[in-house]
Structures are given as structure tokens and as C-alpha cells.
């Protein structure tokens, strides 16, 4: 899975559908899709936006949608290229601490690319 600084979402799909898309492609059951999407949305504070399209979201909300899609994919390797750059400071700090835990719990290797030395040392 990959998440770039320039977030990429499907504009015709809702946030829920964007997050669910890798699970649907993989043929997951609807109950599992719903559970995973709602867990990722809660973690990234996207629950109030699940029925909205990406174009109606702020840049930070769009970035979190792309992150949630990578999380639910449960890939063995995730490349994160400046994924927190468009988030507000408080959320960036929270996710900087949470992302390593999320991927470690899933047994996922993640490569985090950043130009910020402080952020690189923290991760």
C-alpha cells in the first residue's frame, strides 16, 4: 500500500466507499468491510465524514481518508511519503505516535519518507 503527500482518493465515492475499496476488491464480506472501515474512520477521526465525497473535505480530511484506505488494506509493506504533511499540528502529533503502533500490531513493515529531521527521528 502507498500513501503520498498528495492524497489520491476516488472523487465519485464517499469516504466510506474510498476506505472500503481495497476490501471490496479483495472480496471481503460486508460485515468485515463495515467493521474495518468504521475502526479506521474512528482512529483517524473521520466518522462524521463517512457519507461525504472527498471534494467536500479539507486537505487534512482527504489525507486521512487515504491513510485509512492503506490501514484497512492490511498490506505486508506500506510506503508513506509525507502522509502527515497536510494535517493540523495536534492530529499530526497523535498520528505520529499511533501509526507505528497500528502497523506493528498488524505485523506490517512501513517505510516513512519525510524531509523533517525531527519527524524522522521520532519514527
N, CA and C atoms as an extended XYZ file, in Angstrom:
369
Properties=species:S:1:pos:R:3:atomname:S:1:resname:S:1:resid:I:1 pbc="F F F"
N         0.854       -1.176        0.000 N   UNK     1
C         0.000        0.000        0.000 CA  UNK     1
C         0.894        1.231        0.000 C   UNK     1
N         0.384        2.316       -0.556 N   UNK     2
C         1.146        3.559       -0.631 CA  UNK     2
C         0.248        4.737       -0.263 C   UNK     2
N         0.818        5.688        0.474 N   UNK     3
C         0.123        6.937        0.789 CA  UNK     3
C         1.106        8.060        0.512 C   UNK     3
N         0.693        8.984       -0.340 N   UNK     4
C         1.548       10.102       -0.725 CA  UNK     4
C         1.104       11.383       -0.044 C   UNK     4
N         2.003       12.370       -0.037 N   UNK     5
C         1.649       13.685        0.476 CA  UNK     5
C         0.487       14.249       -0.337 C   UNK     5
N         0.541       14.072       -1.634 N   UNK     6
C        -0.568       14.487       -2.498 CA  UNK     6
C        -1.592       13.356       -2.479 C   UNK     6
N        -2.583       13.507       -1.643 N   UNK     7
C        -3.568       12.459       -1.414 CA  UNK     7
C        -4.314       12.117       -2.698 C   UNK     7
N        -4.606       10.845       -2.846 N   UNK     8
C        -5.333       10.358       -4.014 CA  UNK     8
C        -6.543        9.579       -3.514 C   UNK     8
N        -7.720       10.114       -3.805 N   UNK     9
C        -8.971        9.458       -3.449 CA  UNK     9
C        -9.848        9.385       -4.693 C   UNK     9
N       -10.820        8.510       -4.653 N   UNK    10
C       -11.769        8.390       -5.756 CA  UNK    10
C       -12.846        9.458       -5.570 C   UNK    10
N       -12.902       10.474       -6.433 N   UNK    11
C       -13.795       11.615       -6.198 CA  UNK    11
C       -15.286       11.284       -6.251 C   UNK    11
N       -15.689       10.265       -6.979 N   UNK    12
C       -17.110        9.924       -7.096 CA  UNK    12
C       -17.594        9.034       -5.954 C   UNK    12
N       -16.674        8.586       -5.101 N   UNK    13
C       -17.040        7.705       -3.983 CA  UNK    13
C       -17.072        8.498       -2.683 C   UNK    13
N       -17.888        8.035       -1.740 N   UNK    14
C       -17.889        8.640       -0.409 CA  UNK    14
C       -16.612        8.231        0.328 C   UNK    14
N       -16.386        8.854        1.463 N   UNK    15
C       -15.239        8.487        2.294 CA  UNK    15
C       -15.340        7.009        2.669 C   UNK    15
N       -16.537        6.563        3.057 N   UNK    16
C       -16.742        5.152        3.407 CA  UNK    16
C       -16.332        4.257        2.243 C   UNK    16
N       -16.817        4.568        1.044 N   UNK    17
C       -16.515        3.749       -0.134 CA  UNK    17
C       -15.030        3.787       -0.482 C   UNK    17
N       -14.381        4.948       -0.305 N   UNK    18
C       -12.950        5.049       -0.561 CA  UNK    18
C       -12.170        4.133        0.369 C   UNK    18
N       -12.515        4.181        1.653 N   UNK    19
C       -11.806        3.348        2.627 CA  UNK    19
C       -12.093        1.867        2.371 C   UNK    19
N       -13.325        1.549        2.006 N   UNK    20
C       -13.732        0.156        1.791 CA  UNK    20
C       -13.199       -0.438        0.497 C   UNK    20
N       -12.779        0.379       -0.445 N   UNK    21
C       -12.445       -0.118       -1.787 CA  UNK    21
C       -11.419       -1.253       -1.815 C   UNK    21
N       -10.315       -1.222       -1.058 N   UNK    22
C        -9.395       -2.364       -1.133 CA  UNK    22
C        -9.995       -3.653       -0.577 C   UNK    22
N       -10.878       -3.517        0.398 N   UNK    23
C       -11.521       -4.701        0.972 CA  UNK    23
C       -12.524       -5.298       -0.006 C   UNK    23
N       -13.227       -4.440       -0.722 N   UNK    24
C       -14.186       -4.927       -1.725 CA  UNK    24
C       -13.459       -5.631       -2.862 C   UNK    24
N       -12.354       -5.055       -3.302 N   UNK    25
C       -11.561       -5.671       -4.373 CA  UNK    25
C       -11.063       -7.044       -3.934 C   UNK    25
N       -10.712       -7.163       -2.644 N   UNK    26
C       -10.218       -8.435       -2.110 CA  UNK    26
C       -11.342       -9.442       -1.863 C   UNK    26
N       -12.596       -9.013       -2.010 N   UNK    27
C       -13.717       -9.931       -1.834 CA  UNK    27
C       -14.115      -10.178       -0.390 C   UNK    27
N       -13.819       -9.231        0.493 N   UNK    28
C       -14.168       -9.388        1.906 CA  UNK    28
C       -15.685       -9.337        2.092 C   UNK    28
N       -16.145       -9.976        3.149 N   UNK    29
C       -17.569       -9.963        3.475 CA  UNK    29
C       -17.968       -8.579        3.967 C   UNK    29
N       -19.227       -8.213        3.745 N   UNK    30
C       -19.703       -6.876        4.093 CA  UNK    30
C       -19.529       -6.574        5.583 C   UNK    30
N       -19.762       -7.543        6.447 N   UNK    31
C       -19.615       -7.311        7.889 CA  UNK    31
C       -18.175       -6.938        8.230 C   UNK    31
N       -17.212       -7.628        7.622 N   UNK    32
C       -15.800       -7.314        7.862 CA  UNK    32
C       -15.461       -5.937        7.295 C   UNK    32
N       -15.975       -5.638        6.107 N   UNK    33
C       -15.725       -4.334        5.490 CA  UNK    33
C       -16.229       -3.230        6.407 C   UNK    33
N       -17.458       -3.365        6.877 N   UNK    34
C       -18.049       -2.334        7.725 CA  UNK    34
C       -17.250       -2.146        9.011 C   UNK    34
N       -16.860       -3.248        9.629 N   UNK    35
C       -16.093       -3.173       10.877 CA  UNK    35
C       -14.749       -2.487       10.651 C   UNK    35
N       -14.019       -2.897        9.627 N   UNK    36
C       -12.695       -2.330        9.358 CA  UNK    36
C       -12.778       -0.849        8.993 C   UNK    36
N       -13.753       -0.501        8.155 N   UNK    37
C       -13.912        0.902        7.746 CA  UNK    37
C       -14.228        1.766        8.955 C   UNK    37
N       -15.145        1.318        9.787 N   UNK    38
C       -15.537        2.119       10.951 CA  UNK    38
C       -14.407        2.217       11.975 C   UNK    38
N       -13.624        1.157       12.149 N   UNK    39
C       -12.476        1.221       13.056 CA  UNK    39
C       -11.438        2.219       12.555 C   UNK    39
N       -11.107        2.150       11.263 N   UNK    40
C       -10.120        3.073       10.693 CA  UNK    40
C       -10.636        4.508       10.736 C   UNK    40
N       -11.920        4.693       10.449 N   UNK    41
C       -12.508        6.033       10.481 CA  UNK    41
C       -12.470        6.613       11.892 C   UNK    41
N       -12.771        5.799       12.890 N   UNK    42
C       -12.726        6.272       14.275 CA  UNK    42
C       -11.301        6.644       14.668 C   UNK    42
N       -10.354        5.815       14.302 N   UNK    43
C        -8.955        6.061       14.626 CA  UNK    43
C        -8.469        7.382       14.036 C   UNK    43
N        -8.892        7.667       12.818 N   UNK    44
C        -8.426        8.861       12.111 CA  UNK    44
C        -9.421       10.017       12.179 C   UNK    44
N       -10.403        9.892       13.063 N   UNK    45
C       -11.392       10.944       13.292 CA  UNK    45
C       -12.144       11.329       12.012 C   UNK    45
N       -12.566       10.302       11.277 N   UNK    46
C       -13.298       10.506       10.025 CA  UNK    46
C       -14.764       10.093       10.105 C   UNK    46
N       -15.194        9.568       11.234 N   UNK    47
C       -16.556        9.048       11.343 CA  UNK    47
C       -17.627       10.048       10.890 C   UNK    47
N       -17.542       11.329       11.256 N   UNK    48
C       -18.593       12.263       10.815 CA  UNK    48
C       -18.624       12.507        9.302 C   UNK    48
N       -17.594       12.075        8.601 N   UNK    49
C       -17.474       12.388        7.174 CA  UNK    49
C       -17.687       11.175        6.268 C   UNK    49
N       -18.073       10.044        6.809 N   UNK    50
C       -18.159        8.816        6.020 CA  UNK    50
C       -19.116        8.909        4.835 C   UNK    50
N       -20.121        9.762        4.920 N   UNK    51
C       -21.091        9.861        3.824 CA  UNK    51
C       -20.785       11.007        2.857 C   UNK    51
N       -19.665       11.672        3.045 N   UNK    52
C       -19.295       12.794        2.174 CA  UNK    52
C       -18.305       12.346        1.108 C   UNK    52
N       -18.242       13.096        0.019 N   UNK    53
C       -17.259       12.814       -1.030 CA  UNK    53
C       -15.974       13.569       -0.728 C   UNK    53
N       -14.847       13.101       -1.230 N   UNK    54
C       -13.567       13.742       -0.936 CA  UNK    54
C       -13.501       15.224       -1.309 C   UNK    54
N       -14.188       15.623       -2.364 N   UNK    55
C       -14.119       17.020       -2.784 CA  UNK    55
C       -14.765       17.972       -1.781 C   UNK    55
N       -15.590       17.453       -0.874 N   UNK    56
C       -16.221       18.295        0.142 CA  UNK    56
C       -15.424       18.314        1.448 C   UNK    56
N       -14.250       17.695        1.444 N   UNK    57
C       -13.419       17.599        2.643 CA  UNK    57
C       -12.248       18.570        2.590 C   UNK    57
N       -11.691       18.858        3.752 N   UNK    58
C       -10.453       19.641        3.808 CA  UNK    58
C        -9.293       18.760        3.343 C   UNK    58
N        -8.155       19.374        3.102 N   UNK    59
C        -6.973       18.612        2.695 CA  UNK    59
C        -6.569       17.579        3.730 C   UNK    59
N        -6.638       17.944        5.002 N   UNK    60
C        -6.285       17.003        6.064 CA  UNK    60
C        -7.237       15.822        6.127 C   UNK    60
N        -8.521       16.084        5.915 N   UNK    61
C        -9.509       15.004        5.921 CA  UNK    61
C        -9.308       14.078        4.724 C   UNK    61
N        -8.947       14.652        3.586 N   UNK    62
C        -8.666       13.824        2.411 CA  UNK    62
C        -7.425       12.959        2.651 C   UNK    62
N        -6.408       13.540        3.298 N   UNK    63
C        -5.189       12.791        3.596 CA  UNK    63
C        -5.499       11.637        4.538 C   UNK    63
N        -6.330       11.891        5.543 N   UNK    64
C        -6.693       10.837        6.486 CA  UNK    64
C        -7.503        9.738        5.810 C   UNK    64
N        -8.305       10.094        4.807 N   UNK    65
C        -9.045        9.089        4.047 CA  UNK    65
C        -8.074        8.161        3.328 C   UNK    65
N        -7.052        8.730        2.715 N   UNK    66
C        -6.038        7.913        2.030 CA  UNK    66
C        -5.289        7.031        3.028 C   UNK    66
N        -4.982        7.564        4.208 N   UNK    67
C        -4.321        6.768        5.249 CA  UNK    67
C        -5.218        5.620        5.706 C   UNK    67
N        -6.490        5.902        5.898 N   UNK    68
C        -7.427        4.859        6.337 CA  UNK    68
C        -7.506        3.737        5.314 C   UNK    68
N        -7.490        4.084        4.041 N   UNK    69
C        -7.533        3.064        2.987 CA  UNK    69
C        -6.303        2.168        3.068 C   UNK    69
N        -5.146        2.744        3.357 N   UNK    70
C        -3.928        1.937        3.495 CA  UNK    70
C        -3.994        1.049        4.734 C   UNK    70
N        -4.573        1.562        5.804 N   UNK    71
C        -4.669        0.786        7.045 CA  UNK    71
C        -5.565       -0.437        6.858 C   UNK    71
N        -6.737       -0.257        6.241 N   UNK    72
C        -7.659       -1.392        6.096 CA  UNK    72
C        -7.157       -2.421        5.093 C   UNK    72
N        -6.281       -2.007        4.205 N   UNK    73
C        -5.756       -2.937        3.199 CA  UNK    73
C        -4.956       -4.057        3.850 C   UNK    73
N        -4.373       -3.768        5.026 N   UNK    74
C        -3.610       -4.762        5.777 CA  UNK    74
C        -2.489       -5.367        4.929 C   UNK    74
N        -1.772       -4.496        4.236 N   UNK    75
C        -0.658       -4.929        3.380 CA  UNK    75
C         0.541       -5.315        4.239 C   UNK    75
N         1.417       -6.121        3.694 N   UNK    76
C         2.616       -6.510        4.441 CA  UNK    76
C         3.673       -5.410        4.401 C   UNK    76
N         3.579       -4.502        3.431 N   UNK    77
C         4.514       -3.381        3.296 CA  UNK    77
C         3.732       -2.135        2.912 C   UNK    77
N         3.981       -1.034        3.622 N   UNK    78
C         3.310        0.232        3.338 CA  UNK    78
C         4.367        1.317        3.180 C   UNK    78
N         4.274        2.071        2.092 N   UNK    79
C         5.148        3.218        1.857 CA  UNK    79
C         4.358        4.475        2.172 C   UNK    79
N         4.862        5.254        3.103 N   UNK    80
C         4.219        6.506        3.487 CA  UNK    80
C         5.150        7.649        3.094 C   UNK    80
N         4.737        8.455        2.137 N   UNK    81
C         5.539        9.579        1.661 CA  UNK    81
C         4.912       10.873        2.160 C   UNK    81
N         5.455       11.417        3.245 N   UNK    82
C         4.957       12.648        3.863 CA  UNK    82
C         3.444       12.584        4.119 C   UNK    82
N         2.948       11.511        4.730 N   UNK    83
C         1.495       11.360        4.869 CA  UNK    83
C         0.859       12.299        5.888 C   UNK    83
N         1.656       12.919        6.735 N   UNK    84
C         1.100       13.779        7.776 CA  UNK    84
C         1.244       15.261        7.455 C   UNK    84
N         1.829       15.579        6.322 N   UNK    85
C         2.160       16.964        5.983 CA  UNK    85
C         0.939       17.877        5.937 C   UNK    85
N        -0.207       17.389        5.525 N   UNK    86
C        -1.390       18.240        5.372 CA  UNK    86
C        -2.306       18.240        6.589 C   UNK    86
N        -1.867       17.628        7.676 N   UNK    87
C        -2.706       17.550        8.869 CA  UNK    87
C        -2.381       18.681        9.832 C   UNK    87
N        -3.365       19.049       10.662 N   UNK    88
C        -3.091       20.078       11.660 CA  UNK    88
C        -2.132       19.512       12.706 C   UNK    88
N        -1.500       20.407       13.456 N   UNK    89
C        -0.414       20.025       14.361 CA  UNK    89
C        -0.835       18.956       15.373 C   UNK    89
N        -1.980       19.157       16.028 N   UNK    90
C        -2.410       18.225       17.075 CA  UNK    90
C        -2.625       16.819       16.511 C   UNK    90
N        -3.328       16.732       15.394 N   UNK    91
C        -3.584       15.424       14.792 CA  UNK    91
C        -2.293       14.799       14.273 C   UNK    91
N        -1.407       15.616       13.734 N   UNK    92
C        -0.118       15.105       13.243 CA  UNK    92
C         0.666       14.470       14.389 C   UNK    92
N         0.671       15.132       15.544 N   UNK    93
C         1.368       14.587       16.716 CA  UNK    93
C         0.738       13.268       17.173 C   UNK    93
N        -0.586       13.215       17.197 N   UNK    94
C        -1.279       11.987       17.608 CA  UNK    94
C        -0.954       10.834       16.662 C   UNK    94
N        -1.052       11.099       15.364 N   UNK    95
C        -0.822       10.033       14.389 CA  UNK    95
C         0.642        9.632       14.311 C   UNK    95
N         1.529       10.568       14.569 N   UNK    96
C         2.954       10.235       14.585 CA  UNK    96
C         3.224        9.172       15.649 C   UNK    96
N         2.501        9.232       16.745 N   UNK    97
C         2.653        8.238       17.809 CA  UNK    97
C         1.862        6.962       17.507 C   UNK    97
N         0.699        7.099       16.876 N   UNK    98
C        -0.187        5.957       16.655 CA  UNK    98
C         0.188        5.096       15.455 C   UNK    98
N         0.652        5.698       14.367 N   UNK    99
C         0.928        4.923       13.152 CA  UNK    99
C         1.900        3.768       13.380 C   UNK    99
N         3.027        3.986       14.061 N   UNK   100
C         3.914        2.836       14.292 CA  UNK   100
C         3.234        1.714       15.079 C   UNK   100
N         2.392        2.071       16.039 N   UNK   101
C         1.678        1.061       16.826 CA  UNK   101
C         0.689        0.289       15.956 C   UNK   101
N        -0.027        1.010       15.102 N   UNK   102
C        -1.022        0.380       14.227 CA  UNK   102
C        -0.355       -0.639       13.318 C   UNK   102
N         0.730       -0.219       12.665 N   UNK   103
C         1.391       -1.112       11.719 CA  UNK   103
C         2.126       -2.242       12.433 C   UNK   103
N         2.673       -1.982       13.613 N   UNK   104
C         3.340       -3.044       14.370 CA  UNK   104
C         2.328       -4.104       14.807 C   UNK   104
N         1.160       -3.667       15.253 N   UNK   105
C         0.128       -4.610       15.683 CA  UNK   105
C        -0.332       -5.502       14.531 C   UNK   105
N        -0.300       -4.959       13.324 N   UNK   106
C        -0.715       -5.732       12.149 CA  UNK   106
C         0.436       -6.529       11.547 C   UNK   106
N         1.647       -6.360       12.093 N   UNK   107
C         2.807       -7.047       11.533 CA  UNK   107
C         3.236       -6.470       10.195 C   UNK   107
N         2.940       -5.203        9.989 N   UNK   108
C         3.228       -4.529        8.725 CA  UNK   108
C         4.543       -3.764        8.810 C   UNK   108
N         5.351       -3.907        7.785 N   UNK   109
C         6.563       -3.094        7.661 CA  UNK   109
C         6.139       -1.795        7.001 C   UNK   109
N         6.543       -0.652        7.588 N   UNK   110
C         6.221        0.595        6.917 CA  UNK   110
C         7.479        1.419        6.731 C   UNK   110
N         7.567        2.014        5.554 N   UNK   111
C         8.675        2.894        5.193 CA  UNK   111
C         8.102        4.299        5.180 C   UNK   111
N         8.693        5.160        5.994 N   UNK   112
C         8.170        6.511        6.166 CA  UNK   112
C         9.168        7.504        5.593 C   UNK   112
N         8.787        8.173        4.523 N   UNK   113
C         9.660        9.171        3.901 CA  UNK   113
C         9.247       10.559        4.367 C   UNK   113
N        10.215       11.328        4.846 N   UNK   114
C         9.940       12.690        5.293 CA  UNK   114
C        11.172       13.555        5.097 C   UNK   114
N        10.946       14.843        4.953 N   UNK   115
C        12.055       15.796        4.851 CA  UNK   115
C        12.305       16.487        6.184 C   UNK   115
N        11.497       16.175        7.188 N   UNK   116
C        11.640       16.796        8.502 CA  UNK   116
C        12.501       15.917        9.403 C   UNK   116
N        13.703       16.377        9.771 N   UNK   117
C        14.602       15.565       10.606 CA  UNK   117
C        13.979       15.152       11.941 C   UNK   117
N        13.248       16.060       12.578 N   UNK   118
C        12.631       15.749       13.869 CA  UNK   118
C        11.629       14.600       13.723 C   UNK   118
N        10.813       14.673       12.689 N   UNK   119
C         9.827       13.625       12.441 CA  UNK   119
C        10.504       12.293       12.135 C   UNK   119
N        11.579       12.345       11.367 N   UNK   120
C        12.308       11.122       11.014 CA  UNK   120
C        12.867       10.441       12.262 C   UNK   120
N        13.382       11.213       13.187 N   UNK   121
C        13.943       10.637       14.411 CA  UNK   121
C        12.859       10.047       15.310 C   UNK   121
N        11.689       10.651       15.304 N   UNK   122
C        10.595       10.142       16.132 CA  UNK   122
C        10.042        8.828       15.612 C   UNK   122
N        10.122        8.626       14.299 N   UNK   123
C         9.565        7.416       13.719 CA  UNK   123
C        10.653        6.407       13.463 C   UNK   123
